[in-house]
Amino acid sequence: MAALYGALFLSAFLAATILPVSSEVVLAGMIASGRGDPGLLLAVATIGNTLGSVVNWILGRGIDTLRTRRWFPVSPERYEQASRTFRRFGEWTLLFAWLPFAGDAFTIAAGAARVNLGVFVALVAVGKAARYAAVIAGGLWAFA
């Protein structure tokens, strides 16, 4: 059973970084197959995905030297758009760090803006937990 949770943690962590991984599909598959405790699955996915976003926050801290690299996870256009949104709405944008594409840019912009790591983790975790809770609830409803 530990391997099951480990696979979910890894997919959630990687999904928040530069790799194109869909942790929602992994989570939904676990719910559909009845494997794992839904509460524990929620916790593992949220922690993994939040820690992956911390990697983006760290990348944002070094944005000036890193963003010209080929492997950098956000295009200059997407980064500028996210930065404008982040400047306009501030730290509250981190509640939407789960959004495809824009979420990664928000987390990088937060690092560049030197958002306090504790505030960052709290806001990102709330948004990501809500998203995973919706996936779990939908899966439990659909596969009950």
C-alpha positions as YAML, in Angstrom:
chain: A
units: angstrom
residues:
- id: 1
  name: MET
  ca: [0.00, 0.00, 0.00]
- id: 2
  name: ALA
  ca: [2.95, 2.32, 0.63]
- id: 3
  name: ALA
  ca: [3.87, 2.05, -3.06]
- id: 4
  name: LEU
  ca: [0.37, 3.26, -3.98]
- id: 5
  name: TYR
  ca: [0.73, 6.40, -1.88]
- id: 6
  name: GLY
  ca: [4.31, 6.86, -3.05]
- id: 7
  name: ALA
  ca: [3.20, 6.78, -6.69]
- id: 8
  name: LEU
  ca: [0.52, 9.37, -5.98]
- id: 9
  name: PHE
  ca: [2.99, 11.60, -4.11]
- id: 10
  name: LEU
  ca: [5.50, 11.39, -6.96]
- id: 11
  name: SER
  ca: [2.90, 12.12, -9.66]
- id: 12
  name: ALA
  ca: [1.54, 15.07, -7.64]
- id: 13
  name: PHE
  ca: [5.03, 16.44, -7.00]
- id: 14
  name: LEU
  ca: [6.07, 16.15, -10.64]
- id: 15
  name: ALA
  ca: [2.77, 17.63, -11.87]
- id: 16
  name: ALA
  ca: [3.62, 20.88, -10.08]
- id: 17
  name: THR
  ca: [7.07, 21.12, -11.67]
- id: 18
  name: ILE
  ca: [8.21, 21.30, -15.28]
- id: 19
  name: LEU
  ca: [7.14, 17.78, -16.25]
- id: 20
  name: PRO
  ca: [3.79, 17.18, -17.97]
- id: 21
  name: VAL
  ca: [2.27, 14.78, -15.45]
- id: 22
  name: SER
  ca: [-1.44, 14.57, -14.58]
- id: 23
  name: SER
  ca: [-1.81, 13.67, -10.94]
- id: 24
  name: GLU
  ca: [-5.60, 14.06, -11.18]
- id: 25
  name: VAL
  ca: [-5.74, 11.06, -13.52]
- id: 26
  name: VAL
  ca: [-3.65, 9.00, -11.08]
- id: 27
  name: LEU
  ca: [-5.84, 10.08, -8.17]
- id: 28
  name: ALA
  ca: [-9.09, 9.42, -10.04]
- id: 29
  name: GLY
  ca: [-7.82, 5.98, -11.03]
- id: 30
  name: MET
  ca: [-7.11, 5.17, -7.40]
- id: 31
  name: ILE
  ca: [-10.56, 6.32, -6.37]
- id: 32
  name: ALA
  ca: [-12.20, 4.39, -9.22]
- id: 33
  name: SER
  ca: [-10.40, 1.20, -8.24]
- id: 34
  name: GLY
  ca: [-11.26, 1.67, -4.57]
- id: 35
  name: ARG
  ca: [-7.60, 1.64, -3.58]
- id: 36
  name: GLY
  ca: [-6.51, 3.84, -0.70]
- id: 37
  name: ASP
  ca: [-8.28, 5.87, 1.92]
- id: 38
  name: PRO
  ca: [-9.78, 9.02, 0.34]
- id: 39
  name: GLY
  ca: [-8.63, 11.25, 3.22]
- id: 40
  name: LEU
  ca: [-5.10, 9.94, 3.06]
- id: 41
  name: LEU
  ca: [-5.08, 10.20, -0.75]
- id: 42
  name: LEU
  ca: [-6.15, 13.85, -0.38]
- id: 43
  name: ALA
  ca: [-3.35, 14.55, 2.09]
- id: 44
  name: VAL
  ca: [-0.65, 12.79, 0.05]
- id: 45
  name: ALA
  ca: [-1.65, 14.46, -3.23]
- id: 46
  name: THR
  ca: [-1.88, 17.90, -1.61]
- id: 47
  name: ILE
  ca: [1.48, 17.61, 0.13]
- id: 48
  name: GLY
  ca: [3.22, 16.29, -2.99]
- id: 49
  name: ASN
  ca: [1.78, 18.94, -5.26]
- id: 50
  name: THR
  ca: [2.46, 21.74, -2.78]
- id: 51
  name: LEU
  ca: [6.09, 20.67, -2.38]
- id: 52
  name: GLY
  ca: [6.42, 20.60, -6.17]
- id: 53
  name: SER
  ca: [5.19, 24.20, -6.20]
- id: 54
  name: VAL
  ca: [7.89, 25.07, -3.68]
- id: 55
  name: VAL
  ca: [10.39, 24.03, -6.36]
- id: 56
  name: ASN
  ca: [8.80, 26.64, -8.64]
- id: 57
  name: TRP
  ca: [8.99, 29.22, -5.82]
- id: 58
  name: ILE
  ca: [12.72, 28.48, -5.52]
- id: 59
  name: LEU
  ca: [13.10, 28.87, -9.30]
- id: 60
  name: GLY
  ca: [11.32, 32.21, -9.01]
- id: 61
  name: ARG
  ca: [13.84, 33.35, -6.42]
- id: 62
  name: GLY
  ca: [16.53, 32.91, -9.09]
- id: 63
  name: ILE
  ca: [14.39, 34.15, -11.98]
- id: 64
  name: ASP
  ca: [16.90, 36.70, -13.24]
- id: 65
  name: THR
  ca: [19.56, 34.08, -13.90]
- id: 66
  name: LEU
  ca: [17.31, 31.14, -14.79]
- id: 67
  name: ARG
  ca: [14.50, 32.34, -17.04]
- id: 68
  name: THR
  ca: [16.63, 32.43, -20.18]
- id: 69
  name: ARG
  ca: [17.37, 28.71, -19.84]
- id: 70
  name: ARG
  ca: [15.76, 26.39, -22.37]
- id: 71
  name: TRP
  ca: [14.37, 24.10, -19.64]
- id: 72
  name: PHE
  ca: [12.72, 26.93, -17.68]
- id: 73
  name: PRO
  ca: [9.09, 25.82, -17.18]
- id: 74
  name: VAL
  ca: [7.34, 29.06, -18.13]
- id: 75
  name: SER
  ca: [7.56, 31.01, -21.36]
- id: 76
  name: PRO
  ca: [8.49, 34.70, -21.11]
- id: 77
  name: GLU
  ca: [5.00, 35.70, -22.26]
- id: 78
  name: ARG
  ca: [3.23, 33.50, -19.71]
- id: 79
  name: TYR
  ca: [5.57, 34.71, -16.97]
- id: 80
  name: GLU
  ca: [4.91, 38.38, -17.79]
- id: 81
  name: GLN
  ca: [1.15, 37.80, -17.84]
- id: 82
  name: ALA
  ca: [1.29, 35.95, -14.51]
- id: 83
  name: SER
  ca: [3.49, 38.68, -13.04]
- id: 84
  name: ARG
  ca: [0.97, 41.34, -14.01]
- id: 85
  name: THR
  ca: [-1.86, 39.32, -12.46]
- id: 86
  name: PHE
  ca: [0.24, 38.64, -9.38]
- id: 87
  name: ARG
  ca: [1.06, 42.34, -8.94]
- id: 88
  name: ARG
  ca: [-2.61, 43.22, -9.34]
- id: 89
  name: PHE
  ca: [-4.10, 40.63, -6.98]
- id: 90
  name: GLY
  ca: [-1.10, 39.78, -4.81]
- id: 91
  name: GLU
  ca: [-0.65, 36.65, -2.80]
- id: 92
  name: TRP
  ca: [-4.30, 35.62, -3.26]
- id: 93
  name: THR
  ca: [-3.47, 34.42, -6.77]
- id: 94
  name: LEU
  ca: [-1.71, 31.50, -5.07]
- id: 95
  name: LEU
  ca: [-5.12, 30.00, -4.29]
- id: 96
  name: PHE
  ca: [-5.24, 29.34, -8.04]
- id: 97
  name: ALA
  ca: [-1.81, 27.68, -8.29]
- id: 98
  name: TRP
  ca: [-3.64, 24.51, -9.34]
- id: 99
  name: LEU
  ca: [-4.68, 26.02, -12.69]
- id: 100
  name: PRO
  ca: [-3.00, 24.49, -15.73]
- id: 101
  name: PHE
  ca: [-0.18, 26.66, -17.12]
- id: 102
  name: ALA
  ca: [-1.03, 29.83, -15.17]
- id: 103
  name: GLY
  ca: [-0.57, 28.12, -11.81]
- id: 104
  name: ASP
  ca: [3.10, 27.36, -12.44]
- id: 105
  name: ALA
  ca: [3.66, 30.95, -13.51]
- id: 106
  name: PHE
  ca: [1.93, 32.23, -10.34]
- id: 107
  name: THR
  ca: [4.20, 30.13, -8.14]
- id: 108
  name: ILE
  ca: [7.31, 31.32, -9.96]
- id: 109
  name: ALA
  ca: [6.12, 34.93, -9.78]
- id: 110
  name: ALA
  ca: [5.61, 34.49, -6.02]
- id: 111
  name: GLY
  ca: [9.21, 33.39, -5.65]
- id: 112
  name: ALA
  ca: [10.41, 36.34, -7.70]
- id: 113
  name: ALA
  ca: [8.30, 38.66, -5.53]
- id: 114
  name: ARG
  ca: [9.92, 37.14, -2.43]
- id: 115
  name: VAL
  ca: [6.58, 36.04, -0.93]
- id: 116
  name: ASN
  ca: [7.11, 34.58, 2.53]
- id: 117
  name: LEU
  ca: [7.47, 30.80, 2.21]
- id: 118
  name: GLY
  ca: [4.98, 30.09, 5.03]
- id: 119
  name: VAL
  ca: [2.31, 32.27, 3.42]
- id: 120
  name: PHE
  ca: [3.11, 30.71, 0.04]
- id: 121
  name: VAL
  ca: [2.74, 27.14, 1.31]
- id: 122
  name: ALA
  ca: [-0.50, 27.90, 3.18]
- id: 123
  name: LEU
  ca: [-2.24, 29.54, 0.20]
- id: 124
  name: VAL
  ca: [-0.99, 27.04, -2.36]
- id: 125
  name: ALA
  ca: [-1.96, 24.08, -0.17]
- id: 126
  name: VAL
  ca: [-5.50, 25.40, 0.34]
- id: 127
  name: GLY
  ca: [-6.09, 25.77, -3.40]
- id: 128
  name: LYS
  ca: [-4.55, 22.44, -4.29]
- id: 129
  name: ALA
  ca: [-6.42, 20.62, -1.51]
- id: 130
  name: ALA
  ca: [-9.71, 22.06, -2.79]
- id: 131
  name: ARG
  ca: [-8.94, 20.86, -6.31]
- id: 132
  name: TYR
  ca: [-7.99, 17.35, -5.15]
- id: 133
  name: ALA
  ca: [-11.06, 17.22, -2.87]
- id: 134
  name: ALA
  ca: [-13.22, 17.96, -5.93]
- id: 135
  name: VAL
  ca: [-11.50, 15.16, -7.89]
- id: 136
  name: ILE
  ca: [-12.05, 12.73, -5.01]
- id: 137
  name: ALA
  ca: [-15.68, 13.78, -4.50]
- id: 138
  name: GLY
  ca: [-16.37, 13.45, -8.21]
- id: 139
  name: GLY
  ca: [-14.70, 10.06, -8.31]
- id: 140
  name: LEU
  ca: [-16.58, 8.77, -5.29]
- id: 141
  name: TRP
  ca: [-19.85, 9.99, -6.76]
- id: 142
  name: ALA
  ca: [-19.17, 8.59, -10.25]
- id: 143
  name: PHE
  ca: [-17.83, 5.23, -9.11]
- id: 144
  name: ALA
  ca: [-20.14, 4.59, -6.13]
...
